Amino acid sequence: MKRALRHDADGALLDHDGRCAKCGELVAVGDTRIEPGPGFRPTGAEADPVSAALNAAAARADLGVADHAGRLTTS
Ligand SMILES: [Zn+2]
């Protein structure tokens, strides 16, 4: 999968060395955003039942729903 890295501070693209095209900084990994690059074509994640299920499970975990359900079943 092709991805583009951007500098979180100014939104500019990074080159392959991690240097920001706008401010010229060597950007630390924690200060980058990863986005689909120009060559990225969605292959229909919603049409893939396994990916959809994993995404749904991850979304529930983020919301703490799984933890809440766990406490309900053990009490
Ligand atoms: Zn920058």
N, CA, C, O and the ligand as a Tripos MOL2 file, in Angstrom:
@<TRIPOS>MOLECULE
protein
  301   299    76     0     0
PROTEIN
NO_CHARGES

@<TRIPOS>ATOM
      1 N           0.8500   -1.1950    0.0000 N.3       1 MET1
      2 CA          0.0000    0.0000    0.0000 C.3       1 MET1
      3 C           0.8890    1.2490    0.0000 C.2       1 MET1
      4 O           1.8180    1.3660    0.7980 O.2       1 MET1
      5 N           0.5900    2.1550   -0.8880 N.am      2 LYS2
      6 CA          1.3390    3.4130   -0.8960 C.3       2 LYS2
      7 C           0.7480    4.3540    0.1340 C.2       2 LYS2
      8 O          -0.4680    4.4750    0.2830 O.2       2 LYS2
      9 N           1.6520    5.0160    0.8390 N.am      3 ARG3
     10 CA          1.1920    5.9630    1.8370 C.3       3 ARG3
     11 C           2.0030    7.2420    1.7340 C.2       3 ARG3
     12 O           3.1520    7.2260    1.2910 O.2       3 ARG3
     13 N           1.4070    8.3400    2.1420 N.am      4 ALA4
     14 CA          2.1040    9.6170    2.1910 C.3       4 ALA4
     15 C           2.2560   10.0240    3.6500 C.2       4 ALA4
     16 O           1.3320    9.8860    4.4510 O.2       4 ALA4
     17 N           3.4350   10.5270    3.9770 N.am      5 LEU5
     18 CA          3.6590   11.0470    5.3180 C.3       5 LEU5
     19 C           3.5590   12.5620    5.2830 C.2       5 LEU5
     20 O           4.0850   13.2150    4.3810 O.2       5 LEU5
     21 N           2.8870   13.1000    6.2630 N.am      6 ARG6
     22 CA          2.7750   14.5530    6.3580 C.3       6 ARG6
     23 C           3.2760   15.0330    7.7150 C.2       6 ARG6
     24 O           3.1790   14.3220    8.7150 O.2       6 ARG6
     25 N           3.8180   16.2580    7.7330 N.am      7 HIS7
     26 CA          4.2250   16.9010    8.9740 C.3       7 HIS7
     27 C           2.9740   17.3820    9.6860 C.2       7 HIS7
     28 O           2.2050   18.1810    9.1510 O.2       7 HIS7
     29 N           2.7810   16.8860   10.9020 N.am      8 ASP8
     30 CA          1.5480   17.2160   11.6160 C.3       8 ASP8
     31 C           1.4320   18.7130   11.8800 C.2       8 ASP8
     32 O           0.3230   19.2470   11.9210 O.2       8 ASP8
     33 N           2.5560   19.3940   12.0600 N.am      9 ALA9
     34 CA          2.5280   20.8060   12.4330 C.3       9 ALA9
     35 C           2.0390   21.6970   11.2980 C.2       9 ALA9
     36 O           1.3120   22.6600   11.5410 O.2       9 ALA9
     37 N           2.4270   21.3880   10.0580 N.am     10 ASP10
     38 CA          2.0480   22.2710    8.9530 C.3      10 ASP10
     39 C           1.3670   21.5420    7.7920 C.2      10 ASP10
     40 O           0.9770   22.1710    6.8080 O.2      10 ASP10
     41 N           1.2240   20.2240    7.9030 N.am     11 GLY11
     42 CA          0.4700   19.4840    6.9030 C.3      11 GLY11
     43 C           1.2080   19.2560    5.5890 C.2      11 GLY11
     44 O           0.6140   18.7810    4.6210 O.2      11 GLY11
     45 N           2.5060   19.5920    5.5440 N.am     12 ALA12
     46 CA          3.2580   19.4320    4.2990 C.3      12 ALA12
     47 C           3.7570   17.9930    4.1710 C.2      12 ALA12
     48 O           3.9280   17.2880    5.1660 O.2      12 ALA12
     49 N           3.9810   17.5820    2.9460 N.am     13 LEU13
     50 CA          4.4710   16.2280    2.6970 C.3      13 LEU13
     51 C           5.9240   16.0920    3.1220 C.2      13 LEU13
     52 O           6.7000   17.0460    3.0650 O.2      13 LEU13
     53 N           6.2760   14.8810    3.5490 N.am     14 LEU14
     54 CA          7.6700   14.5620    3.8640 C.3      14 LEU14
     55 C           8.2780   13.7900    2.7130 C.2      14 LEU14
     56 O           7.5910   13.0280    2.0320 O.2      14 LEU14
     57 N           9.5750   13.9900    2.4970 N.am     15 ASP15
     58 CA         10.2510   13.1720    1.4910 C.3      15 ASP15
     59 C          10.6500   11.8330    2.1230 C.2      15 ASP15
     60 O          10.3280   11.5610    3.2790 O.2      15 ASP15
     61 N          11.3610   10.9960    1.3390 N.am     16 HIS16
     62 CA         11.6490    9.6390    1.8200 C.3      16 HIS16
     63 C          12.6150    9.6380    2.9900 C.2      16 HIS16
     64 O          12.7640    8.6130    3.6550 O.2      16 HIS16
     65 N          13.2790   10.7580    3.2620 N.am     17 ASP17
     66 CA         14.1550   10.8500    4.4340 C.3      17 ASP17
     67 C          13.4040   11.3760    5.6500 C.2      17 ASP17
     68 O          13.9840   11.4820    6.7310 O.2      17 ASP17
     69 N          12.1350   11.7040    5.4940 N.am     18 GLY18
     70 CA         11.3610   12.2340    6.5990 C.3      18 GLY18
     71 C          11.5290   13.7350    6.7780 C.2      18 GLY18
     72 O          11.2440   14.2810    7.8440 O.2      18 GLY18
     73 N          12.0050   14.4110    5.7010 N.am     19 ARG19
     74 CA         12.2040   15.8440    5.7970 C.3      19 ARG19
     75 C          10.9860   16.5710    5.2200 C.2      19 ARG19
     76 O          10.4990   16.2400    4.1400 O.2      19 ARG19
     77 N          10.5160   17.5560    5.9590 N.am     20 CYS20
     78 CA          9.3140   18.2840    5.5620 C.3      20 CYS20
     79 C           9.5780   19.1630    4.3520 C.2      20 CYS20
     80 O          10.5700   19.8900    4.3050 O.2      20 CYS20
     81 N           8.6730   19.0880    3.3610 N.am     21 ALA21
     82 CA          8.8390   19.8650    2.1380 C.3      21 ALA21
     83 C           8.5910   21.3470    2.3890 C.2      21 ALA21
     84 O           9.0380   22.1840    1.6040 O.2      21 ALA21
     85 N           7.8940   21.6870    3.4570 N.am     22 LYS22
     86 CA          7.5360   23.0840    3.7030 C.3      22 LYS22
     87 C           8.5500   23.7820    4.6070 C.2      22 LYS22
     88 O           9.0840   24.8330    4.2510 O.2      22 LYS22
     89 N           8.8160   23.1930    5.7830 N.am     23 CYS23
     90 CA          9.6930   23.8750    6.7320 C.3      23 CYS23
     91 C          11.0920   23.2750    6.7550 C.2      23 CYS23
     92 O          11.9850   23.8340    7.3930 O.2      23 CYS23
     93 N          11.3070   22.1450    6.0710 N.am     24 GLY24
     94 CA         12.6460   21.5850    5.9530 C.3      24 GLY24
     95 C          13.1260   20.8270    7.1690 C.2      24 GLY24
     96 O          14.2720   20.3770    7.1960 O.2      24 GLY24
     97 N          12.2880   20.6730    8.1750 N.am     25 GLU25
     98 CA         12.6760   19.9340    9.3690 C.3      25 GLU25
     99 C          12.7250   18.4440    9.0910 C.2      25 GLU25
    100 O          11.9700   17.9220    8.2710 O.2      25 GLU25
    101 N          13.6370   17.7640    9.7940 N.am     26 LEU26
    102 CA         13.5680   16.3140    9.8570 C.3      26 LEU26
    103 C          12.5360   15.9880   10.9250 C.2      26 LEU26
    104 O          12.7680   16.2250   12.1110 O.2      26 LEU26
    105 N          11.4080   15.4490   10.5120 N.am     27 VAL27
    106 CA         10.2580   15.3280   11.3930 C.3      27 VAL27
    107 C          10.2960   13.9800   12.1170 C.2      27 VAL27
    108 O          10.4610   12.9370   11.4840 O.2      27 VAL27
    109 N          10.1440   14.0040   13.4250 N.am     28 ALA28
    110 CA         10.1060   12.7790   14.2050 C.3      28 ALA28
    111 C           8.8370   11.9930   13.8840 C.2      28 ALA28
    112 O           7.8210   12.5580   13.4780 O.2      28 ALA28
    113 N           8.9200   10.6770   14.0760 N.am     29 VAL29
    114 CA          7.7860    9.8150   13.7290 C.3      29 VAL29
    115 C           6.5120   10.2650   14.4550 C.2      29 VAL29
    116 O           5.4220   10.2370   13.8830 O.2      29 VAL29
    117 N           6.6570   10.6720   15.6890 N.am     30 GLY30
    118 CA          5.4940   11.0770   16.4670 C.3      30 GLY30
    119 C           4.8510   12.3570   15.9950 C.2      30 GLY30
    120 O           3.7380   12.6880   16.4030 O.2      30 GLY30
    121 N           5.5570   13.0910   15.1230 N.am     31 ASP31
    122 CA          5.0150   14.3470   14.6000 C.3      31 ASP31
    123 C           4.5480   14.2170   13.1580 C.2      31 ASP31
    124 O           4.3710   15.2110   12.4540 O.2      31 ASP31
    125 N           4.3490   12.9650   12.7290 N.am     32 THR32
    126 CA          3.8990   12.7540   11.3610 C.3      32 THR32
    127 C           2.4780   12.2200   11.3390 C.2      32 THR32
    128 O           1.9940   11.6210   12.3000 O.2      32 THR32
    129 N           1.8310   12.4580   10.2140 N.am     33 ARG33
    130 CA          0.5340   11.8430    9.9390 C.3      33 ARG33
    131 C           0.6880   10.9600    8.7080 C.2      33 ARG33
    132 O           1.3690   11.3320    7.7530 O.2      33 ARG33
    133 N           0.0650    9.8060    8.7310 N.am     34 ILE34
    134 CA          0.1340    8.8950    7.5900 C.3      34 ILE34
    135 C          -1.1920    8.9500    6.8500 C.2      34 ILE34
    136 O          -2.2590    8.7630    7.4340 O.2      34 ILE34
    137 N          -1.1020    9.2120    5.5510 N.am     35 GLU35
    138 CA         -2.3020    9.2760    4.7240 C.3      35 GLU35
    139 C          -2.1130    8.3900    3.5060 C.2      35 GLU35
    140 O          -0.9820    8.1000    3.1180 O.2      35 GLU35
    141 N          -3.2070    7.9580    2.9030 N.am     36 PRO36
    142 CA         -3.0910    7.2450    1.6330 C.3      36 PRO36
    143 C          -2.3810    8.1190    0.6170 C.2      36 PRO36
    144 O          -2.7290    9.2870    0.4460 O.2      36 PRO36
    145 N          -1.3770    7.5540   -0.0660 N.am     37 GLY37
    146 CA         -0.6070    8.3180   -1.0290 C.3      37 GLY37
    147 C          -1.3040    8.4060   -2.3710 C.2      37 GLY37
    148 O          -2.4070    7.8880   -2.5490 O.2      37 GLY37
    149 N          -0.6460    9.0690   -3.3190 N.am     38 PRO38
    150 CA         -1.2450    9.2620   -4.6430 C.3      38 PRO38
    151 C          -1.5620    7.9410   -5.3400 C.2      38 PRO38
    152 O          -2.4900    7.8690   -6.1460 O.2      38 PRO38
    153 N          -0.7890    6.8920   -5.0270 N.am     39 GLY39
    154 CA         -0.9990    5.6100   -5.6920 C.3      39 GLY39
    155 C          -1.9760    4.7070   -4.9590 C.2      39 GLY39
    156 O          -2.2220    3.5770   -5.3810 O.2      39 GLY39
    157 N          -2.5320    5.2070   -3.8610 N.am     40 PHE40
    158 CA         -3.4190    4.3650   -3.0630 C.3      40 PHE40
    159 C          -4.8110    4.3390   -3.6700 C.2      40 PHE40
    160 O          -5.4080    5.3800   -3.9420 O.2      40 PHE40
    161 N          -5.3190    3.1170   -3.8780 N.am     41 ARG41
    162 CA         -6.6880    2.9810   -4.3560 C.3      41 ARG41
    163 C          -7.4520    2.1150   -3.3790 C.2      41 ARG41
    164 O          -7.0740    0.9650   -3.1520 O.2      41 ARG41
    165 N          -8.5000    2.6300   -2.8030 N.am     42 PRO42
    166 CA         -9.2970    1.8190   -1.8760 C.3      42 PRO42
    167 C          -9.7870    0.5610   -2.5790 C.2      42 PRO42
    168 O         -10.2680    0.6180   -3.7110 O.2      42 PRO42
    169 N          -9.6630   -0.5730   -1.9010 N.am     43 THR43
    170 CA        -10.0920   -1.8300   -2.5180 C.3      43 THR43
    171 C         -11.4230   -2.2830   -1.9500 C.2      43 THR43
    172 O         -11.7950   -3.4480   -2.0860 O.2      43 THR43
    173 N         -12.1360   -1.3770   -1.3220 N.am     44 GLY44
    174 CA        -13.4520   -1.7080   -0.7970 C.3      44 GLY44
    175 C         -13.3800   -2.3910    0.5560 C.2      44 GLY44
    176 O         -13.8040   -3.5380    0.6930 O.2      44 GLY44
    177 N         -12.8440   -1.6970    1.5630 N.am     45 ALA45
    178 CA        -12.7240   -2.2920    2.8960 C.3      45 ALA45
    179 C         -14.1010   -2.6790    3.4340 C.2      45 ALA45
    180 O         -14.2450   -3.6860    4.1280 O.2      45 ALA45
    181 N         -15.1090   -1.8720    3.1070 N.am     46 GLU46
    182 CA        -16.4560   -2.1700    3.5920 C.3      46 GLU46
    183 C         -17.0040   -3.4490    2.9660 C.2      46 GLU46
    184 O         -17.8630   -4.1130    3.5460 O.2      46 GLU46
    185 N         -16.5020   -3.7920    1.7780 N.am     47 ALA47
    186 CA        -16.9890   -4.9880    1.0980 C.3      47 ALA47
    187 C         -16.2950   -6.2490    1.6050 C.2      47 ALA47
    188 O         -16.6920   -7.3620    1.2600 O.2      47 ALA47
    189 N         -15.2520   -6.0700    2.4300 N.am     48 ASP48
    190 CA        -14.5100   -7.2010    2.9710 C.3      48 ASP48
    191 C         -15.0550   -7.5060    4.3690 C.2      48 ASP48
    192 O         -14.8070   -6.7350    5.2960 O.2      48 ASP48
    193 N         -15.7840   -8.6010    4.5450 N.am     49 PRO49
    194 CA        -16.4490   -8.8470    5.8290 C.3      49 PRO49
    195 C         -15.4710   -8.9960    6.9870 C.2      49 PRO49
    196 O         -15.7840   -8.6090    8.1130 O.2      49 PRO49
    197 N         -14.2880   -9.5550    6.7240 N.am     50 VAL50
    198 CA        -13.3160   -9.7210    7.8150 C.3      50 VAL50
    199 C         -12.8030   -8.3740    8.2770 C.2      50 VAL50
    200 O         -12.7460   -8.1090    9.4780 O.2      50 VAL50
    201 N         -12.4230   -7.5090    7.3270 N.am     51 SER51
    202 CA        -11.9340   -6.1870    7.6930 C.3      51 SER51
    203 C         -13.0240   -5.3880    8.3850 C.2      51 SER51
    204 O         -12.7640   -4.6870    9.3630 O.2      51 SER51
    205 N         -14.2310   -5.4940    7.8820 N.am     52 ALA52
    206 CA        -15.3390   -4.7550    8.4680 C.3      52 ALA52
    207 C         -15.5680   -5.1890    9.9130 C.2      52 ALA52
    208 O         -15.8100   -4.3570   10.7860 O.2      52 ALA52
    209 N         -15.4910   -6.4940   10.1580 N.am     53 ALA53
    210 CA        -15.6910   -6.9980   11.5080 C.3      53 ALA53
    211 C         -14.5730   -6.5390   12.4340 C.2      53 ALA53
    212 O         -14.8260   -6.1560   13.5760 O.2      53 ALA53
    213 N         -13.3340   -6.5780   11.9430 N.am     54 LEU54
    214 CA        -12.2060   -6.1400   12.7590 C.3      54 LEU54
    215 C         -12.3270   -4.6620   13.0750 C.2      54 LEU54
    216 O         -12.0930   -4.2420   14.2080 O.2      54 LEU54
    217 N         -12.6960   -3.8610   12.0610 N.am     55 ASN55
    218 CA        -12.8470   -2.4290   12.2870 C.3      55 ASN55
    219 C         -13.9460   -2.1550   13.2990 C.2      55 ASN55
    220 O         -13.8040   -1.2840   14.1570 O.2      55 ASN55
    221 N         -15.0340   -2.8920   13.2010 N.am     56 ALA56
    222 CA        -16.1400   -2.7000   14.1280 C.3      56 ALA56
    223 C         -15.7160   -3.0740   15.5430 C.2      56 ALA56
    224 O         -16.0660   -2.3890   16.5040 O.2      56 ALA56
    225 N         -14.9580   -4.1670   15.6680 N.am     57 ALA57
    226 CA        -14.4860   -4.5950   16.9840 C.3      57 ALA57
    227 C         -13.5400   -3.5540   17.5670 C.2      57 ALA57
    228 O         -13.6050   -3.2420   18.7560 O.2      57 ALA57
    229 N         -12.6590   -3.0160   16.7240 N.am     58 ALA58
    230 CA        -11.7150   -1.9980   17.1830 C.3      58 ALA58
    231 C         -12.4620   -0.7480   17.6220 C.2      58 ALA58
    232 O         -12.1010   -0.1240   18.6200 O.2      58 ALA58
    233 N         -13.4940   -0.3820   16.8860 N.am     59 ALA59
    234 CA        -14.2650    0.8060   17.2290 C.3      59 ALA59
    235 C         -14.9480    0.6160   18.5820 C.2      59 ALA59
    236 O         -14.9770    1.5330   19.4020 O.2      59 ALA59
    237 N         -15.4950   -0.5770   18.8090 N.am     60 ARG60
    238 CA        -16.1370   -0.8410   20.1040 C.3      60 ARG60
    239 C         -15.1130   -0.7940   21.2240 C.2      60 ARG60
    240 O         -15.3950   -0.2560   22.2950 O.2      60 ARG60
    241 N         -13.9250   -1.3500   20.9950 N.am     61 ALA61
    242 CA        -12.8870   -1.3390   22.0230 C.3      61 ALA61
    243 C         -12.4930    0.0840   22.3610 C.2      61 ALA61
    244 O         -12.2830    0.4130   23.5280 O.2      61 ALA61
    245 N         -12.3900    0.9460   21.3300 N.am     62 ASP62
    246 CA        -12.0330    2.3430   21.5590 C.3      62 ASP62
    247 C         -13.0630    3.0320   22.4350 C.2      62 ASP62
    248 O         -12.7190    3.9030   23.2350 O.2      62 ASP62
    249 N         -14.3080    2.6530   22.2910 N.am     63 LEU63
    250 CA        -15.3790    3.2890   23.0510 C.3      63 LEU63
    251 C         -15.5280    2.6760   24.4430 C.2      63 LEU63
    252 O         -16.3020    3.1770   25.2590 O.2      63 LEU63
    253 N         -14.7970    1.6000   24.7180 N.am     64 GLY64
    254 CA        -14.8880    0.9710   26.0220 C.3      64 GLY64
    255 C         -16.1040    0.0810   26.1590 C.2      64 GLY64
    256 O         -16.4360   -0.3280   27.2720 O.2      64 GLY64
    257 N         -16.7760   -0.2320   25.0740 N.am     65 VAL65
    258 CA        -17.9860   -1.0350   25.1500 C.3      65 VAL65
    259 C         -17.6540   -2.4680   25.5680 C.2      65 VAL65
    260 O         -18.3770   -3.0800   26.3530 O.2      65 VAL65
    261 N         -16.5470   -2.9940   25.0300 N.am     66 ALA66
    262 CA        -16.1650   -4.3620   25.3540 C.3      66 ALA66
    263 C         -15.8820   -4.5010   26.8390 C.2      66 ALA66
    264 O         -16.2820   -5.4810   27.4670 O.2      66 ALA66
    265 N         -15.1890   -3.5130   27.3990 N.am     67 ASP67
    266 CA        -14.8600   -3.5490   28.8160 C.3      67 ASP67
    267 C         -16.1370   -3.4950   29.6570 C.2      67 ASP67
    268 O         -16.2700   -4.2080   30.6510 O.2      67 ASP67
    269 N         -17.0550   -2.6550   29.2500 N.am     68 HIS68
    270 CA        -18.3130   -2.5120   29.9750 C.3      68 HIS68
    271 C         -19.0980   -3.8360   29.9460 C.2      68 HIS68
    272 O         -19.6380   -4.2720   30.9620 O.2      68 HIS68
    273 N         -19.1480   -4.4590   28.7690 N.am     69 ALA69
    274 CA        -19.8740   -5.7180   28.6230 C.3      69 ALA69
    275 C         -19.2180   -6.7870   29.4930 C.2      69 ALA69
    276 O         -19.9070   -7.5990   30.1110 O.2      69 ALA69
    277 N         -17.8740   -6.7860   29.5410 N.am     70 GLY70
    278 CA        -17.1500   -7.7760   30.3420 C.3      70 GLY70
    279 C         -17.5160   -7.6630   31.8120 C.2      70 GLY70
    280 O         -17.7070   -8.6750   32.4860 O.2      70 GLY70
    281 N         -17.6140   -6.4540   32.3060 N.am     71 ARG71
    282 CA        -17.9530   -6.2790   33.7030 C.3      71 ARG71
    283 C         -19.3980   -6.7150   33.9750 C.2      71 ARG71
    284 O         -19.7140   -7.2430   35.0410 O.2      71 ARG71
    285 N         -20.2540   -6.4830   32.9930 N.am     72 LEU72
    286 CA        -21.6320   -6.8820   33.1830 C.3      72 LEU72
    287 C         -21.7570   -8.3990   33.3070 C.2      72 LEU72
    288 O         -22.5330   -8.8990   34.1210 O.2      72 LEU72
    289 N         -20.9670   -9.1480   32.4700 N.am     73 THR73
    290 CA        -21.1240  -10.5900   32.4440 C.3      73 THR73
    291 C         -20.4850  -11.2400   33.6670 C.2      73 THR73
    292 O         -20.8630  -12.3500   34.0410 O.2      73 THR73
    293 N         -19.5080  -10.5540   34.3060 N.am     74 THR74
    294 CA        -18.8210  -11.1920   35.4320 C.3      74 THR74
    295 C         -19.4050  -10.7830   36.7640 C.2      74 THR74
    296 O         -18.9940  -11.3180   37.7940 O.2      74 THR74
    297 N         -20.3600   -9.8440   36.7880 N.am     75 SER75
    298 CA        -20.9010   -9.3980   38.0530 C.3      75 SER75
    299 C         -22.1950  -10.1150   38.3950 C.2      75 SER75
    300 O         -22.7880   -9.8530   39.4420 O.2      75 SER75
    301 ZN          6.8920   21.1130    8.3350 Zn       76 ZN76
@<TRIPOS>BOND
     1     1     2 1
     2     2     3 1
     3     3     4 2
     4     3     5 am
     5     5     6 1
     6     6     7 1
     7     7     8 2
     8     7     9 am
     9     9    10 1
    10    10    11 1
    11    11    12 2
    12    11    13 am
    13    13    14 1
    14    14    15 1
    15    15    16 2
    16    15    17 am
    17    17    18 1
    18    18    19 1
    19    19    20 2
    20    19    21 am
    21    21    22 1
    22    22    23 1
    23    23    24 2
    24    23    25 am
    25    25    26 1
    26    26    27 1
    27    27    28 2
    28    27    29 am
    29    29    30 1
    30    30    31 1
    31    31    32 2
    32    31    33 am
    33    33    34 1
    34    34    35 1
    35    35    36 2
    36    35    37 am
    37    37    38 1
    38    38    39 1
    39    39    40 2
    40    39    41 am
    41    41    42 1
    42    42    43 1
    43    43    44 2
    44    43    45 am
    45    45    46 1
    46    46    47 1
    47    47    48 2
    48    47    49 am
    49    49    50 1
    50    50    51 1
    51    51    52 2
    52    51    53 am
    53    53    54 1
    54    54    55 1
    55    55    56 2
    56    55    57 am
    57    57    58 1
    58    58    59 1
    59    59    60 2
    60    59    61 am
    61    61    62 1
    62    62    63 1
    63    63    64 2
    64    63    65 am
    65    65    66 1
    66    66    67 1
    67    67    68 2
    68    67    69 am
    69    69    70 1
    70    70    71 1
    71    71    72 2
    72    71    73 am
    73    73    74 1
    74    74    75 1
    75    75    76 2
    76    75    77 am
    77    77    78 1
    78    78    79 1
    79    79    80 2
    80    79    81 am
    81    81    82 1
    82    82    83 1
    83    83    84 2
    84    83    85 am
    85    85    86 1
    86    86    87 1
    87    87    88 2
    88    87    89 am
    89    89    90 1
    90    90    91 1
    91    91    92 2
    92    91    93 am
    93    93    94 1
    94    94    95 1
    95    95    96 2
    96    95    97 am
    97    97    98 1
    98    98    99 1
    99    99   100 2
   100    99   101 am
   101   101   102 1
   102   102   103 1
   103   103   104 2
   104   103   105 am
   105   105   106 1
   106   106   107 1
   107   107   108 2
   108   107   109 am
   109   109   110 1
   110   110   111 1
   111   111   112 2
   112   111   113 am
   113   113   114 1
   114   114   115 1
   115   115   116 2
   116   115   117 am
   117   117   118 1
   118   118   119 1
   119   119   120 2
   120   119   121 am
   121   121   122 1
   122   122   123 1
   123   123   124 2
   124   123   125 am
   125   125   126 1
   126   126   127 1
   127   127   128 2
   128   127   129 am
   129   129   130 1
   130   130   131 1
   131   131   132 2
   132   131   133 am
   133   133   134 1
   134   134   135 1
   135   135   136 2
   136   135   137 am
   137   137   138 1
   138   138   139 1
   139   139   140 2
   140   139   141 am
   141   141   142 1
   142   142   143 1
   143   143   144 2
   144   143   145 am
   145   145   146 1
   146   146   147 1
   147   147   148 2
   148   147   149 am
   149   149   150 1
   150   150   151 1
   151   151   152 2
   152   151   153 am
   153   153   154 1
   154   154   155 1
   155   155   156 2
   156   155   157 am
   157   157   158 1
   158   158   159 1
   159   159   160 2
   160   159   161 am
   161   161   162 1
   162   162   163 1
   163   163   164 2
   164   163   165 am
   165   165   166 1
   166   166   167 1
   167   167   168 2
   168   167   169 am
   169   169   170 1
   170   170   171 1
   171   171   172 2
   172   171   173 am
   173   173   174 1
   174   174   175 1
   175   175   176 2
   176   175   177 am
   177   177   178 1
   178   178   179 1
   179   179   180 2
   180   179   181 am
   181   181   182 1
   182   182   183 1
   183   183   184 2
   184   183   185 am
   185   185   186 1
   186   186   187 1
   187   187   188 2
   188   187   189 am
   189   189   190 1
   190   190   191 1
   191   191   192 2
   192   191   193 am
   193   193   194 1
   194   194   195 1
   195   195   196 2
   196   195   197 am
   197   197   198 1
   198   198   199 1
   199   199   200 2
   200   199   201 am
   201   201   202 1
   202   202   203 1
   203   203   204 2
   204   203   205 am
   205   205   206 1
   206   206   207 1
   207   207   208 2
   208   207   209 am
   209   209   210 1
   210   210   211 1
   211   211   212 2
   212   211   213 am
   213   213   214 1
   214   214   215 1
   215   215   216 2
   216   215   217 am
   217   217   218 1
   218   218   219 1
   219   219   220 2
   220   219   221 am
   221   221   222 1
   222   222   223 1
   223   223   224 2
   224   223   225 am
   225   225   226 1
   226   226   227 1
   227   227   228 2
   228   227   229 am
   229   229   230 1
   230   230   231 1
   231   231   232 2
   232   231   233 am
   233   233   234 1
   234   234   235 1
   235   235   236 2
   236   235   237 am
   237   237   238 1
   238   238   239 1
   239   239   240 2
   240   239   241 am
   241   241   242 1
   242   242   243 1
   243   243   244 2
   244   243   245 am
   245   245   246 1
   246   246   247 1
   247   247   248 2
   248   247   249 am
   249   249   250 1
   250   250   251 1
   251   251   252 2
   252   251   253 am
   253   253   254 1
   254   254   255 1
   255   255   256 2
   256   255   257 am
   257   257   258 1
   258   258   259 1
   259   259   260 2
   260   259   261 am
   261   261   262 1
   262   262   263 1
   263   263   264 2
   264   263   265 am
   265   265   266 1
   266   266   267 1
   267   267   268 2
   268   267   269 am
   269   269   270 1
   270   270   271 1
   271   271   272 2
   272   271   273 am
   273   273   274 1
   274   274   275 1
   275   275   276 2
   276   275   277 am
   277   277   278 1
   278   278   279 1
   279   279   280 2
   280   279   281 am
   281   281   282 1
   282   282   283 1
   283   283   284 2
   284   283   285 am
   285   285   286 1
   286   286   287 1
   287   287   288 2
   288   287   289 am
   289   289   290 1
   290   290   291 1
   291   291   292 2
   292   291   293 am
   293   293   294 1
   294   294   295 1
   295   295   296 2
   296   295   297 am
   297   297   298 1
   298   298   299 1
   299   299   300 2
@<TRIPOS>SUBSTRUCTURE
     1 MET1         2 RESIDUE 1 A MET
     2 LYS2         6 RESIDUE 1 A LYS
     3 ARG3        10 RESIDUE 1 A ARG
     4 ALA4        14 RESIDUE 1 A ALA
     5 LEU5        18 RESIDUE 1 A LEU
     6 ARG6        22 RESIDUE 1 A ARG
     7 HIS7        26 RESIDUE 1 A HIS
     8 ASP8        30 RESIDUE 1 A ASP
     9 ALA9        34 RESIDUE 1 A ALA
    10 ASP10       38 RESIDUE 1 A ASP
    11 GLY11       42 RESIDUE 1 A GLY
    12 ALA12       46 RESIDUE 1 A ALA
    13 LEU13       50 RESIDUE 1 A LEU
    14 LEU14       54 RESIDUE 1 A LEU
    15 ASP15       58 RESIDUE 1 A ASP
    16 HIS16       62 RESIDUE 1 A HIS
    17 ASP17       66 RESIDUE 1 A ASP
    18 GLY18       70 RESIDUE 1 A GLY
    19 ARG19       74 RESIDUE 1 A ARG
    20 CYS20       78 RESIDUE 1 A CYS
    21 ALA21       82 RESIDUE 1 A ALA
    22 LYS22       86 RESIDUE 1 A LYS
    23 CYS23       90 RESIDUE 1 A CYS
    24 GLY24       94 RESIDUE 1 A GLY
    25 GLU25       98 RESIDUE 1 A GLU
    26 LEU26      102 RESIDUE 1 A LEU
    27 VAL27      106 RESIDUE 1 A VAL
    28 ALA28      110 RESIDUE 1 A ALA
    29 VAL29      114 RESIDUE 1 A VAL
    30 GLY30      118 RESIDUE 1 A GLY
    31 ASP31      122 RESIDUE 1 A ASP
    32 THR32      126 RESIDUE 1 A THR
    33 ARG33      130 RESIDUE 1 A ARG
    34 ILE34      134 RESIDUE 1 A ILE
    35 GLU35      138 RESIDUE 1 A GLU
    36 PRO36      142 RESIDUE 1 A PRO
    37 GLY37      146 RESIDUE 1 A GLY
    38 PRO38      150 RESIDUE 1 A PRO
    39 GLY39      154 RESIDUE 1 A GLY
    40 PHE40      158 RESIDUE 1 A PHE
    41 ARG41      162 RESIDUE 1 A ARG
    42 PRO42      166 RESIDUE 1 A PRO
    43 THR43      170 RESIDUE 1 A THR
    44 GLY44      174 RESIDUE 1 A GLY
    45 ALA45      178 RESIDUE 1 A ALA
    46 GLU46      182 RESIDUE 1 A GLU
    47 ALA47      186 RESIDUE 1 A ALA
    48 ASP48      190 RESIDUE 1 A ASP
    49 PRO49      194 RESIDUE 1 A PRO
    50 VAL50      198 RESIDUE 1 A VAL
    51 SER51      202 RESIDUE 1 A SER
    52 ALA52      206 RESIDUE 1 A ALA
    53 ALA53      210 RESIDUE 1 A ALA
    54 LEU54      214 RESIDUE 1 A LEU
    55 ASN55      218 RESIDUE 1 A ASN
    56 ALA56      222 RESIDUE 1 A ALA
    57 ALA57      226 RESIDUE 1 A ALA
    58 ALA58      230 RESIDUE 1 A ALA
    59 ALA59      234 RESIDUE 1 A ALA
    60 ARG60      238 RESIDUE 1 A ARG
    61 ALA61      242 RESIDUE 1 A ALA
    62 ASP62      246 RESIDUE 1 A ASP
    63 LEU63      250 RESIDUE 1 A LEU
    64 GLY64      254 RESIDUE 1 A GLY
    65 VAL65      258 RESIDUE 1 A VAL
    66 ALA66      262 RESIDUE 1 A ALA
    67 ASP67      266 RESIDUE 1 A ASP
    68 HIS68      270 RESIDUE 1 A HIS
    69 ALA69      274 RESIDUE 1 A ALA
    70 GLY70      278 RESIDUE 1 A GLY
    71 ARG71      282 RESIDUE 1 A ARG
    72 LEU72      286 RESIDUE 1 A LEU
    73 THR73      290 RESIDUE 1 A THR
    74 THR74      294 RESIDUE 1 A THR
    75 SER75      298 RESIDUE 1 A SER
    76 ZN76       301 GROUP 0 **** ****
